[in-house]
Structures are given as structure tokens and as C-alpha cells.
């Protein structure tokens, strides 16, 4: 890596940490409870699996309405979890002992965020499958993703990378579904 690339990487790293600090310093007891709840229900795509399951049961039992979101969420989670081994980025509280996360810090690598990957995949596939619910689904996805930074267990770029994994994985699933239709 050349000097110019190292300088750019350092600026990105500093921006990521500054953005983390700005988000993490904003605290509200009510918002903290909301963020904890969204992190818990966002674990391993649980929220999206449950929504997809109920919607499937209530809208005519069409298999694609279940397979598409479950598949995209599961694939996004697997890709994010496998990617953590490639990057091995320390969590914020490991990098800076001054940071006290508001939840138990996972032992896995910080980059990318699995919660954000599954949130993007779930919110996107379910929004396409059930367009009237899209605003609520996108809001829920954003809250799951934001909760990871707010609670102090991810940097913003970890979350952005997770969202990217979820969007790309969903795009592939939608392309494949379109080819099979």
C-alpha cells in the first residue's frame, strides 16, 4: 500500500471513529431501551424470520414469500459471519478502554455487522414482498443497524459494510428469483 492509500485509509479510520464517538455520546434512557430491544430481536435475523413467517401464513401460503426473505437473511448472516474472520477488527470497547458498551460485547470481530446485514436483507426483501409495510420495515431495519453503534459494539463502517452485504445478497436473490419465475 502506497503513501497516498495509507493516508486515505487513515482518514477513513479517523472519520469512522469520530462518527462512532458522535453517535455513542448521545444517550437517552428511553432510546437506550428501544435500541436494546431492536438489537435483541435483530440477532441472527430473528425479527425478519418471524415477520416473514407470519406474513406467509396470513397472505396465502405462497412459498416464494417465505423462501426469498429467509434465504436472503440467512445468506447475508452467513456471509457477514464468515467475513469477520477475514478482517478481525476489534470492537470499540477493545480498541478504547474508555468505551463502556450498553450491552454485552460479542466476542467476534466487529467488521462487518451481522445485525446490519440481516436487517438490510430482511427489510429489503420484505418491503419488496409486502410494499404497504415498506416504511415500517425500513424503519425497523435502520433501528436494528443503528442500535449496534448506539450501544457501543460496532463502528459505523462495520454497519455500513453489513448493510452492503445485505443489499448485495438480496439483489442476487431477487435476480435468481426473477430468472426462475
N, C-alpha and C positions, 0 to 999 in steps of 0.2 A: 504494500500500500504506500503510495507516494505521499509527500508532504501535504499536497492540496487535499487529498482524500482524507488524510488523518485530521486535518483542520476542520473539514466538513463534518466528519464523524463526531469530533469533539463538540462542535456547535450543536449538533442534533442531540447528543447526550446531555449537554447542559440545558438545552431547551426542554427536553423531556423531564429532567429533574426539577426545573423551575416550574413547569406546568403541574407536576405532581405536588410540589410544595403549595402552590396556589389553591389547588383543589382540596388537598388534605387539611389545610388550616381552617377551612370553612366547616364549622360544626354546629349542629342543631340536634337536641335530644330527639325530636320527632323525626327529623330526616334520617338520623342515625338508625332508628328503629326500622324505618322504611327500607333503608339501604341493606340492613342486615337481613330483613325478610326477603328482599329480592336476590341477595346472594345465596341464601339457603335454598330458595325454590329454583334458582338458576343452576344449581350444582348438577353437572353431568347432563344438562338438558332436560331435567325433570319437568319443569314448567311446560316446555314445548311438547313433550311427550304426552302429558296429561291433557293439554288443550287439544292436541291432535286426536287423542283417543275419544274425548267427549264429543268433539265436533264430528268425528267419523260416525259415532253412534247416533247422533242427532240429525245427520244430514243424508241418510240413505245408504250407509254402509258401502260406499264406493271405495274399493281398495286403494286407488291412487291417492285418495285424500288422507290416507294413513301412511302409506309407504313413502311418499315424497317427503313429508316433513320428518318422519322418523329416520329415514335413510340419510337425508342431508344433515340432520343434527348429529346422528351417530358418526358419520364420516368426518364432520367438522371437529368433533370432540377427539376422535382418534388421531387425526392429522395434527391438531394442536398439542395433544399429549406426546406424540412421537417427536414433534418439533422441539419440545422442551429439552430433549436430550442433545439436540444439535447446538443449542445456544447456551444453555446452562447459565442464565443470567440470575444474579442474586436478587432476592426480593428486597423491597425498600428498607425494611427493618434490619436486614442482614447487612446491607450497604451502609446504613446510617443508624447507629445505636440510639440516636435521639428520637427516632420514629417509633411510636408505640401503636401498632395496628389495633383496630377496634374489634377484630375477630382473631381467632387462632390463625396463625400464618401457616399456609400449606408448606410441606417440605419440598415440593417440586420446584423446578425452575420458574422464574417469573415470566419469561418470554417464550411463547405468546400466551395470552389469556384464553384458557379453555372456556371459561364462562362467556367471554365475549364472542368466541367462535360459535358456540351453540346458540347464543342469543341472536346473533345475526342470521344464522341458518334457520332457526325456528321462526323468528319474526318475519323473515322474508318469505319462506315457503308458505307459512300460514296466511300471510297477507295476500299472497297470490291466490291461494286456495279459497280464502274467505274474505274477499275485498271489503265488505262492510265493516269488518273488525280490524282492518289495517291500522287505523290511528291508535287504537288501544294496544295492538300487538307491537307496533313500532315503539310506542312509549315504554312498554314493559321491557322490550329488548334493550332500549337505551338505559333504563334504570338498572338492569342486571349488569350491563357493561360498566356504567359509571360507578356502581357500587364497589367495584373492585379497587378503583383508585381512591374513592372517598373513604373506604375502610382501611386503606393503607397497605394492601397486599399486592398491588400492581402499579407499575408506572403507566402513564397514558399511552406510550408507544406499544407497550405489551397489549393493551386493549385494542389499539388500532390494528395491530398485526392479527389479533384474534378475529376482529370484525372482518378483516380482509380474507382470512381463511374461510369464514362462514359464507361470505358473499361469493367467493370464487367456487367453493364447493357446491353451493346452491345453484349457481349458474350452470355448472357441469351436470348436476342432477336434472335441472329443468331442460337442458339441451338433450340429454339422454331420453327423458320422458317425452319430449317433443318428437324425437326420432322414432320412438316406439309407438306413438299414438297413431 
